[in-house]
Amino acid sequence: MGPVKTSPDYELYTLDTVRPKPRLVATRSDGGSIAGELWLLSPANLGRLLIDLPAPMMLGRVRPNDGREVVGFGCTPEAPEYGTNITEYGSWPNYLAV
């Protein structure tokens, strides 16, 4: 559906997995507005995406900077125990471009 940014209270991490993955985490302070993409999926396609989603990835509520709540990628609560904070890059593609 197009580009979107989170509200300014998120942090972005890279998960130290065999194939690095992004980890978006809501925070109460020192966060940033992270750029991403908004997609429209049918319920069946959303279900398939969820089934194929590798741990520790999960789907949950994300707040774009326009006040809505949408379903987005996140990580299980134990995921913050590892990874590198890459919030300063502002998006996963920006980080990968470095």
Rosetta constraint file for C-alpha pairs under 8 A:
AtomPair CA 1 CA 37 HARMONIC 7.41 0.50
AtomPair CA 1 CA 38 HARMONIC 5.30 0.50
AtomPair CA 1 CA 39 HARMONIC 5.13 0.50
AtomPair CA 1 CA 40 HARMONIC 6.40 0.50
AtomPair CA 2 CA 37 HARMONIC 5.65 0.50
AtomPair CA 2 CA 38 HARMONIC 5.46 0.50
AtomPair CA 2 CA 39 HARMONIC 7.19 0.50
AtomPair CA 3 CA 35 HARMONIC 7.23 0.50
AtomPair CA 3 CA 36 HARMONIC 5.88 0.50
AtomPair CA 3 CA 37 HARMONIC 4.48 0.50
AtomPair CA 3 CA 38 HARMONIC 6.08 0.50
AtomPair CA 4 CA 35 HARMONIC 5.83 0.50
AtomPair CA 4 CA 36 HARMONIC 5.31 0.50
AtomPair CA 4 CA 37 HARMONIC 5.41 0.50
AtomPair CA 4 CA 38 HARMONIC 6.14 0.50
AtomPair CA 4 CA 64 HARMONIC 6.72 0.50
AtomPair CA 4 CA 65 HARMONIC 7.86 0.50
AtomPair CA 5 CA 33 HARMONIC 5.92 0.50
AtomPair CA 5 CA 34 HARMONIC 5.30 0.50
AtomPair CA 5 CA 35 HARMONIC 4.27 0.50
AtomPair CA 5 CA 36 HARMONIC 5.91 0.50
AtomPair CA 5 CA 37 HARMONIC 7.98 0.50
AtomPair CA 5 CA 64 HARMONIC 5.55 0.50
AtomPair CA 5 CA 65 HARMONIC 5.85 0.50
AtomPair CA 6 CA 10 HARMONIC 7.11 0.50
AtomPair CA 6 CA 33 HARMONIC 5.02 0.50
AtomPair CA 6 CA 34 HARMONIC 5.25 0.50
AtomPair CA 6 CA 35 HARMONIC 6.55 0.50
AtomPair CA 6 CA 36 HARMONIC 7.84 0.50
AtomPair CA 6 CA 62 HARMONIC 7.27 0.50
AtomPair CA 6 CA 63 HARMONIC 5.70 0.50
AtomPair CA 6 CA 64 HARMONIC 3.90 0.50
AtomPair CA 6 CA 65 HARMONIC 4.95 0.50
AtomPair CA 7 CA 32 HARMONIC 7.57 0.50
AtomPair CA 7 CA 33 HARMONIC 5.42 0.50
AtomPair CA 7 CA 34 HARMONIC 7.71 0.50
AtomPair CA 7 CA 63 HARMONIC 5.79 0.50
AtomPair CA 7 CA 64 HARMONIC 5.05 0.50
AtomPair CA 7 CA 65 HARMONIC 3.93 0.50
AtomPair CA 7 CA 66 HARMONIC 7.48 0.50
AtomPair CA 7 CA 67 HARMONIC 7.63 0.50
AtomPair CA 8 CA 31 HARMONIC 6.06 0.50
AtomPair CA 8 CA 32 HARMONIC 4.42 0.50
AtomPair CA 8 CA 33 HARMONIC 4.04 0.50
AtomPair CA 8 CA 34 HARMONIC 7.44 0.50
AtomPair CA 8 CA 65 HARMONIC 7.13 0.50
AtomPair CA 9 CA 26 HARMONIC 5.99 0.50
AtomPair CA 9 CA 27 HARMONIC 5.36 0.50
AtomPair CA 9 CA 28 HARMONIC 6.05 0.50
AtomPair CA 9 CA 29 HARMONIC 6.50 0.50
AtomPair CA 9 CA 30 HARMONIC 7.27 0.50
AtomPair CA 9 CA 31 HARMONIC 4.60 0.50
AtomPair CA 9 CA 32 HARMONIC 5.51 0.50
AtomPair CA 9 CA 33 HARMONIC 6.63 0.50
AtomPair CA 10 CA 24 HARMONIC 6.74 0.50
AtomPair CA 10 CA 25 HARMONIC 5.50 0.50
AtomPair CA 10 CA 26 HARMONIC 4.39 0.50
AtomPair CA 10 CA 27 HARMONIC 5.28 0.50
AtomPair CA 10 CA 28 HARMONIC 7.98 0.50
AtomPair CA 10 CA 31 HARMONIC 4.77 0.50
AtomPair CA 10 CA 32 HARMONIC 5.40 0.50
AtomPair CA 10 CA 33 HARMONIC 6.37 0.50
AtomPair CA 10 CA 34 HARMONIC 6.92 0.50
AtomPair CA 11 CA 24 HARMONIC 5.88 0.50
AtomPair CA 11 CA 25 HARMONIC 5.20 0.50
AtomPair CA 11 CA 26 HARMONIC 6.36 0.50
AtomPair CA 11 CA 27 HARMONIC 6.64 0.50
AtomPair CA 11 CA 31 HARMONIC 5.14 0.50
AtomPair CA 11 CA 32 HARMONIC 6.19 0.50
AtomPair CA 11 CA 34 HARMONIC 7.55 0.50
AtomPair CA 11 CA 85 HARMONIC 7.17 0.50
AtomPair CA 11 CA 86 HARMONIC 7.63 0.50
AtomPair CA 11 CA 87 HARMONIC 5.26 0.50
AtomPair CA 12 CA 22 HARMONIC 6.84 0.50
AtomPair CA 12 CA 23 HARMONIC 5.65 0.50
AtomPair CA 12 CA 24 HARMONIC 4.73 0.50
AtomPair CA 12 CA 25 HARMONIC 6.36 0.50
AtomPair CA 12 CA 34 HARMONIC 7.27 0.50
AtomPair CA 12 CA 85 HARMONIC 5.97 0.50
AtomPair CA 12 CA 86 HARMONIC 5.43 0.50
AtomPair CA 12 CA 87 HARMONIC 4.61 0.50
AtomPair CA 12 CA 90 HARMONIC 7.81 0.50
AtomPair CA 12 CA 91 HARMONIC 7.56 0.50
AtomPair CA 12 CA 92 HARMONIC 7.93 0.50
AtomPair CA 13 CA 22 HARMONIC 5.78 0.50
AtomPair CA 13 CA 23 HARMONIC 4.90 0.50
AtomPair CA 13 CA 24 HARMONIC 6.45 0.50
AtomPair CA 13 CA 25 HARMONIC 7.92 0.50
AtomPair CA 13 CA 83 HARMONIC 5.92 0.50
AtomPair CA 13 CA 84 HARMONIC 5.17 0.50
AtomPair CA 13 CA 85 HARMONIC 4.32 0.50
AtomPair CA 13 CA 86 HARMONIC 5.10 0.50
AtomPair CA 13 CA 87 HARMONIC 6.72 0.50
AtomPair CA 14 CA 20 HARMONIC 6.32 0.50
AtomPair CA 14 CA 21 HARMONIC 5.70 0.50
AtomPair CA 14 CA 22 HARMONIC 4.73 0.50
AtomPair CA 14 CA 23 HARMONIC 5.89 0.50
AtomPair CA 14 CA 83 HARMONIC 5.32 0.50
AtomPair CA 14 CA 84 HARMONIC 5.30 0.50
AtomPair CA 14 CA 85 HARMONIC 6.66 0.50
AtomPair CA 14 CA 86 HARMONIC 6.71 0.50
AtomPair CA 15 CA 20 HARMONIC 5.52 0.50
AtomPair CA 15 CA 21 HARMONIC 5.24 0.50
AtomPair CA 15 CA 22 HARMONIC 6.05 0.50
AtomPair CA 15 CA 23 HARMONIC 6.40 0.50
AtomPair CA 15 CA 82 HARMONIC 6.77 0.50
AtomPair CA 15 CA 83 HARMONIC 4.50 0.50
AtomPair CA 15 CA 84 HARMONIC 6.89 0.50
AtomPair CA 16 CA 20 HARMONIC 5.75 0.50
AtomPair CA 16 CA 21 HARMONIC 7.60 0.50
AtomPair CA 16 CA 82 HARMONIC 7.00 0.50
AtomPair CA 16 CA 83 HARMONIC 5.33 0.50
AtomPair CA 16 CA 84 HARMONIC 7.67 0.50
AtomPair CA 17 CA 21 HARMONIC 7.05 0.50
AtomPair CA 22 CA 92 HARMONIC 6.45 0.50
AtomPair CA 23 CA 57 HARMONIC 7.71 0.50
AtomPair CA 23 CA 73 HARMONIC 7.66 0.50
AtomPair CA 23 CA 74 HARMONIC 5.93 0.50
AtomPair CA 23 CA 75 HARMONIC 6.14 0.50
AtomPair CA 24 CA 73 HARMONIC 6.99 0.50
AtomPair CA 24 CA 74 HARMONIC 5.31 0.50
AtomPair CA 24 CA 75 HARMONIC 7.12 0.50
AtomPair CA 25 CA 74 HARMONIC 6.62 0.50
AtomPair CA 25 CA 75 HARMONIC 7.51 0.50
AtomPair CA 26 CA 31 HARMONIC 7.97 0.50
AtomPair CA 27 CA 31 HARMONIC 6.20 0.50
AtomPair CA 31 CA 87 HARMONIC 7.33 0.50
AtomPair CA 32 CA 87 HARMONIC 6.57 0.50
AtomPair CA 32 CA 88 HARMONIC 7.81 0.50
AtomPair CA 32 CA 90 HARMONIC 7.40 0.50
AtomPair CA 33 CA 65 HARMONIC 7.65 0.50
AtomPair CA 33 CA 90 HARMONIC 6.84 0.50
AtomPair CA 34 CA 87 HARMONIC 7.34 0.50
AtomPair CA 34 CA 90 HARMONIC 4.94 0.50
AtomPair CA 34 CA 91 HARMONIC 5.47 0.50
AtomPair CA 35 CA 90 HARMONIC 6.05 0.50
AtomPair CA 35 CA 91 HARMONIC 5.03 0.50
AtomPair CA 35 CA 92 HARMONIC 7.98 0.50
AtomPair CA 36 CA 91 HARMONIC 6.59 0.50
AtomPair CA 36 CA 92 HARMONIC 7.87 0.50
AtomPair CA 41 CA 45 HARMONIC 5.87 0.50
AtomPair CA 41 CA 46 HARMONIC 5.86 0.50
AtomPair CA 42 CA 46 HARMONIC 6.14 0.50
AtomPair CA 43 CA 47 HARMONIC 6.13 0.50
AtomPair CA 44 CA 48 HARMONIC 6.35 0.50
AtomPair CA 45 CA 49 HARMONIC 6.13 0.50
AtomPair CA 46 CA 50 HARMONIC 6.20 0.50
AtomPair CA 47 CA 51 HARMONIC 6.23 0.50
AtomPair CA 48 CA 52 HARMONIC 6.31 0.50
AtomPair CA 49 CA 53 HARMONIC 6.06 0.50
AtomPair CA 50 CA 58 HARMONIC 7.44 0.50
AtomPair CA 50 CA 59 HARMONIC 7.24 0.50
AtomPair CA 53 CA 57 HARMONIC 6.23 0.50
AtomPair CA 53 CA 58 HARMONIC 6.81 0.50
AtomPair CA 54 CA 58 HARMONIC 7.94 0.50
AtomPair CA 55 CA 75 HARMONIC 7.88 0.50
AtomPair CA 55 CA 76 HARMONIC 7.84 0.50
AtomPair CA 56 CA 75 HARMONIC 5.35 0.50
AtomPair CA 56 CA 76 HARMONIC 5.42 0.50
AtomPair CA 56 CA 79 HARMONIC 6.36 0.50
AtomPair CA 57 CA 73 HARMONIC 6.86 0.50
AtomPair CA 57 CA 74 HARMONIC 5.81 0.50
AtomPair CA 57 CA 75 HARMONIC 4.44 0.50
AtomPair CA 57 CA 76 HARMONIC 6.43 0.50
AtomPair CA 58 CA 73 HARMONIC 5.87 0.50
AtomPair CA 58 CA 74 HARMONIC 5.19 0.50
AtomPair CA 58 CA 75 HARMONIC 5.17 0.50
AtomPair CA 58 CA 76 HARMONIC 6.42 0.50
AtomPair CA 59 CA 71 HARMONIC 6.34 0.50
AtomPair CA 59 CA 72 HARMONIC 5.42 0.50
AtomPair CA 59 CA 73 HARMONIC 4.77 0.50
AtomPair CA 59 CA 74 HARMONIC 5.68 0.50
AtomPair CA 59 CA 75 HARMONIC 7.65 0.50
AtomPair CA 60 CA 71 HARMONIC 5.32 0.50
AtomPair CA 60 CA 72 HARMONIC 5.51 0.50
AtomPair CA 60 CA 73 HARMONIC 6.35 0.50
AtomPair CA 60 CA 74 HARMONIC 6.22 0.50
AtomPair CA 61 CA 69 HARMONIC 6.06 0.50
AtomPair CA 61 CA 70 HARMONIC 5.55 0.50
AtomPair CA 61 CA 71 HARMONIC 4.81 0.50
AtomPair CA 61 CA 72 HARMONIC 5.95 0.50
AtomPair CA 62 CA 69 HARMONIC 5.60 0.50
AtomPair CA 62 CA 70 HARMONIC 5.37 0.50
AtomPair CA 62 CA 71 HARMONIC 5.97 0.50
AtomPair CA 62 CA 72 HARMONIC 5.55 0.50
AtomPair CA 62 CA 73 HARMONIC 7.89 0.50
AtomPair CA 63 CA 67 HARMONIC 6.39 0.50
AtomPair CA 63 CA 68 HARMONIC 5.88 0.50
AtomPair CA 63 CA 69 HARMONIC 4.69 0.50
AtomPair CA 63 CA 70 HARMONIC 6.43 0.50
AtomPair CA 64 CA 68 HARMONIC 6.02 0.50
AtomPair CA 64 CA 69 HARMONIC 6.64 0.50
AtomPair CA 64 CA 70 HARMONIC 7.48 0.50
AtomPair CA 75 CA 79 HARMONIC 5.96 0.50
AtomPair CA 79 CA 83 HARMONIC 7.94 0.50
AtomPair CA 86 CA 90 HARMONIC 7.66 0.50
AtomPair CA 86 CA 95 HARMONIC 7.12 0.50
AtomPair CA 87 CA 91 HARMONIC 7.38 0.50
AtomPair CA 89 CA 94 HARMONIC 5.75 0.50
AtomPair CA 89 CA 95 HARMONIC 5.58 0.50
AtomPair CA 90 CA 94 HARMONIC 6.80 0.50
AtomPair CA 90 CA 95 HARMONIC 7.86 0.50
AtomPair CA 91 CA 95 HARMONIC 6.44 0.50
AtomPair CA 92 CA 96 HARMONIC 6.25 0.50
AtomPair CA 93 CA 97 HARMONIC 6.13 0.50
AtomPair CA 94 CA 98 HARMONIC 6.89 0.50
